[in-house]
Amino acid sequence: MSDWVGYAAAVLTTAAFFPQVIKSIRTRETRHISLGMYVLFCAGIALWLVYGLMLHALPIIFANIVTLVLSGLILFLKVKNG
């Protein structure tokens, strides 16, 4: 049962990044996105991924892989587009 709660949380929090990713790709506009926030956030997500791997906790692993890819894409666009 607790894994299902974890999966539900993972889906919701990860899906929250899709609108920003889509908007950033379409408009190439990242001026109002904080570089510092996304650097810290990506580092934190990477550590959550390591933590999930250490625990063999699939909800944590899957959620943080997807979230790291999505937030990393936003960070890449921010650095690339200034």
N, C-alpha and C positions, 0 to 999 in steps of 0.2 A: 504493500500500500504506500509506503513512504517513497518508493521509487516513482510511482505514478504522480505523486505531488511534485517530486523533483522534475519529472519530465514536463508536467504542465507549467511549472515555473520557468523551465528552460525555454519552452516554446514561446511563452509570452514575452519574456525579457529579451530573447534573441530577435523575435519578430519586430520588436520596437525599433530596431535599427534599419529595417528595410525602407521606410519612408525617407529617412535622411540619405541613405545610400542612393536610392533612385533619384532623389532631387539633386544630389551632388553630381551624379553622373550626367543627368539631363542638362543641367544648367552650368555645370563646371564652376559653380559659385560656392566658395568656401570661406569667403571673407569674414562671415559672422561666426565661424566655428573656431573655438579656442584650440590653438595648437597645443598649449600646455596641458589642457584637460585631456585631449586625445592621446598624448604621449603617456601620461600617467594612467589613463584608463587602459590602454593597450598593455602596458606593463603589468597592471593589476590582473587583467584577464589572462595574460600568459602565466602568471603565478597561480591563478585559480585552476588553469589547465594542468599545471604541474601537480598541484594538490590533488585534483581529481585522478590523475594518473597514479599517484602514490597510493590513493585509497581504492583504486580500481572501481571508481564510482562512475558508471556510464552516463547518468544524467548530467553530471558535472563536466565530464569529458566532452560529450557531444555538444552541449550548450556552449562551452567555452571555445571549442574549435570554430564553430560557426560564428560566434560573436567576435572572436579575434580576427577572422577573415573579413567580416563586415566592417568592424571598427578600424582594422588595418587599411582597408580600402579607402575609407574616409580620411584617415591620416595621410595616406599616400597622395590622395587628391589635394589635400590641404597643403602639403609640402610642394607638390608639383605646380599647383596653380597659385600659390602664395596666398 
